[in-house]
Amino acid sequence: MFYEVTIAEMRSTIMERFPSITARESFLPGDEVAHLLWMATQIENMMSCSLKDATKAARWIGWMLGKCGDLGFWDNTHSQYLAREDVRLKNDLPR
């Protein structure tokens, strides 16, 4: 799965703060957290052997990490740590 470390941390943080939230594709004001969950699910369901999906996942993860910072979940240093861990584990590459 692409960005397994980052997605696990996002899910954990979101569910800790918003235990009853459900994933939604819609992106209306106030739906940012539900949309993050939807995006995480989409990345989890991407084909891990596809270069096209790998590049899409990378773009999405960048946006998602920025949104997590905007929402106050963590700072940029933590986002960099998560991304580096996934790169170290090769979770950013097709398999």
JOQUI-V855269 format. One record per residue. PHI is phi in degrees with one decimal (999 if undefined). Layout:
phi->{PHI	PHI}
//
This chain:
phi->{999	-71.2	51.5	-60.0	-64.6	-64.1	-65.2	-61.8	-65.9	-61.3	-58.7	-61.3	-64.5	-64.3	-68.2	-67.0	-87.4	-133.6	-61.5	-102.4	-73.9	-123.9	-69.0	-141.5	-72.3	-59.1	-127.3	-102.4	-52.3	93.2	-100.2	-57.7	-69.2	-63.0	-68.1	-59.0	-62.9	-62.0	-62.9	-60.4	-63.5	-61.4	-65.4	-60.1	-91.9	-70.6	-74.0	-70.6	-99.2	-98.9	-66.4	-60.0	-67.9	-62.4	-71.0	-65.1	-59.7	-63.4	-63.4	-63.8	-60.9	-58.8	-64.7	-63.6	-63.9	-61.4	-66.6	-61.3	-66.9	-58.8	-82.2	81.6	-69.4	-164.7	-98.1	-63.0	-61.3	-68.8	-58.6	-62.3	-59.7	-61.4	-62.3	-64.7	-62.6	-64.5	-66.3	-58.4	-86.0	63.8	-77.7	-98.2	-110.1	-64.6	-116.6}
//
